[in-house]
């Protein structure tokens, strides 16, 4: 699993220039085999996070979006 995540993050984040939040959403949906609607992934475009500035990180934002999208309110 670690190799898969490392490879996918490299592809999505570094090669395709997809931000942390969307990369996290995509990886989690693939790992858990749960389809995420395209508009959910698109809604994370503005969530770049600011981990280097000690602000909320895109990894956390993407994870919270994933959790929220799989539970029915």
N, C-alpha and C positions, 0 to 999 in steps of 0.2 A: 504494500500500500504506500509506503514512504517513497519508493521509486516512482510510482504512478503520480503521486501528488507533485513531487519535484519536477517531473517531466511536464505535466500539464500546466503548472504554474509558470515554468519557463516558456512554454509555448504561448500561453494566453497573455501573461503580463509583459514578458520581454519581447517576444516576436510580434504579437498582435496588438500590443500597446493597450490592453484592456486593464482598467483600474483594479485595485485590490478588492473592492466590494463585489464587482461583477465576477472577477476571477474566483472569489470564494463561493459565490452563488453557483457558478457553473460547476466547480469541482465538487461541491457538496451534492448537487443534484445528480451528478454522474456517479459518485460513490454510493449514494443511497438509492439510486435508480428511481428517483422521483422527478417527474417532469415539472419544470418551472416554465410558466407562461412567458413568452418573449417580452411582454410589456413589463413584467416584474424585473427581468434582467435589464431592460432599457431604463427602468426607473432608478437604477443604481448608478447611472452615468455620472450624476452630480456628487456622488458620495466618494470622493477621492481620499477622504480621511486626512489625517495630519499626524501620523504616528511619530514622525521625526520632531514634531513640535509639542509633544506630550499632550496632544489632543486625541479625540476619538479616532481610532484607526479604522481603515476600510475593511480590515479583516473582521473586526467586531461588527461593523455595520452590515456587512454581507451575511455574516452568520445569523444575526438577529432577523434580517429580512427572510432568510431561508426558514428559520424556525417559525416566523410569523406566517409565511406563505403555505406551510404544510398543515397548520391547525385551522380548523373551521371555527369562526367566532360565533 
